[in-house]
Amino acid sequence: MISDFFIILYWWFWFFLLGTIGLPLAFLFFRKFFDFGFLFSKVLAILILGYSVWLIASLQILPFTKQTIWLCLLFFAILNFLVFKRNLPNLKEEIFKRKSFLIFEEILFFGCLVFWSFVRGFQPAIEGLEKFMDFGFVNAILKSKFFPPYDMWMSGKTINYYYFGHYIAAFLTKLSGLDSAFTYNLMIATIFAFCFSLSFSLIFNLIYHWEEKKNLKKIIALSLLGAFLVSLGGNLHPLWYFLKNKFSFEGYWYPDATRFVEIKFGAKDSTIHEFPAYSFVVADLHAHLSDVPFVLLFLGLLFALFLTKEEKTFLPILSLNLGVMLMTNTWDFPIYFLLLSFFILFYFPSKNKFFETLKKSFSFLIFCFFLSLLFLINYKYEGGGIGFVKTRTPFFPHLLVLWGYQWFFGFLFLGVLIFSYKSNFSFKESEIFVAILIIVATILILIPEIVYHKEIYGPPYERSNTMFKLVYQAFILYALSVPFAILFLTKKIKNWFLRIPFFAISLLFLSFVSIYPYFAITSYYGKITKIKEYKGIYGLNFLRDFYPQDYEAILWLKDNLKEPIGVLEAAGDSFTDFNRVSAVTGLPTIQGWLVHEWLWRGSFDEVGKRAEEVQRVYETTDEKEALEILRKYRMEYVFLGEKENQKYQVEEKKFSKIGEIVFSSGQTKIYKIK
């Protein structure tokens, strides 16, 4: 555990360095924030540096190496301080004035990083669900010299997925020099730390710029509540379960909160309605999770734009932010472009609101597409268009369980906001901002009740991914708005006959929403107070424990093959332990997880054909046939381990004729093809 702490401390140092370098630029955008974007500077630096290195490697000017990263880092640092040096005296003054608060924010970020790293240490295995996919992408990107990165599960092809979040994990891994088996879990903890701390900063500034009497302790308390709701809060499923089971939580199973509609309807409507707390617990380094820091940065920049009203200054950075979100989690692009359009429509003064909104939104759109053009050129859309839903979610109890507490605060806030101003409509910036968060979140919930995006999934799963991607962001937007709504309503509702039920319902809802992480963490990780059960943050011990001979062979490949050289392994089903070699090493194989590649390619034709050819290589007695297939896909090594022997009737003699054993451990062997 002590050694892990020093690894975490070393990992944190890089974020502190990036944040320090990015502070002058952050001060340009966030100078009206109480903390002048101190925490946002870290993500801002990652955004600009990460994109710069990606662009250079995509244009094949320089390869994706540590030297290229350092070159860009040095250039960014010098440029940042030279261009903004006139602001440095003001920045130093602000730092000195608010040093206690800034130290508190840095401790908050570091504490969250340590806390979730500690939690992951009780179940650090990079195994189960879709971790092999995410880990494989990171390792394939680490071995790619130029972009788009190659697909480790379909040799000869590039990744046809919004991979930028995995790239950022690889970028930070390469910058730090740590093993990806550590940084996978550290990235989960880092995203948690950003989710909590950036939410805190945004909510703090929303309230600070609205409050007339600046009671910092009260603002900090509300901001911490909001950060908790965004990062660890659940929905009202615990309350529903508690009442249904006669005031008992016995047998409560935390994933049910993300599959509540499926549980009630069974095969009629299998949907997904996840939220960040669940994502952090199950720890898949998926696109929707990787994009959370960029989402919060985008929202922070939007509010900063509200305060400064300098849209030309913000156009490049907001467009870059939006473009990176498109490459990180493509679903988030239309969501936050819609949000941006709402802000333009309701905030910027203009005689012709609709025309000006179209004009300004279009300028953001064009710039965003230009910045992400190299990704879009190489990304092949495999969707099937839009369909109308046939089964909708009932209002009671389903929608109320999923969104009841958010609607209670959100709709009450909107109603009181409009009523209190009547015909005047002289709203403050924070009020407009929060109102739009609530409106857009509500729209996101309504969309999958009307239409869905067609993919390979048939009934009853046709709208599951659409709902998942949209309501995930709705949850974040609602949770960010709740603390402000509570404060606003507390001040506006002055009648105690109304205040008492408001406080009672608020306490009831927040209590049951806040209890969710207890069930989730203890169910997945056990009692984290039992220090003896701590396993560490190294993510590959499961291989050593369950596949010891394969583990040794995989480490040999990882240590000896630094280039993306083809290694044949069994083609396996999705969500299994198959294709562990390519996932852990990033080395390309002929065919990986079948359903995933089917989804990414839009057809099973080539996937099925390749899987059959892999089987032929292992099972044929004809060495010429095996050699022909291996050369066709540029496989230089053949891995023969537990999974290969489990799936195929392996004819091993031919491998001795067309290759030689370069590694052997028990029944596991690696052949190098001549």
Order of alpha helices (4+ residues) and beta strands (2+ residues): alpha-alpha-alpha-alpha-alpha-alpha-alpha-alpha-alpha-alpha-alpha-alpha-alpha-alpha-alpha-alpha-alpha-alpha-beta-alpha-alpha-beta-alpha-alpha-alpha-alpha-alpha-beta-alpha-alpha-alpha-alpha-beta-alpha-alpha-beta-beta
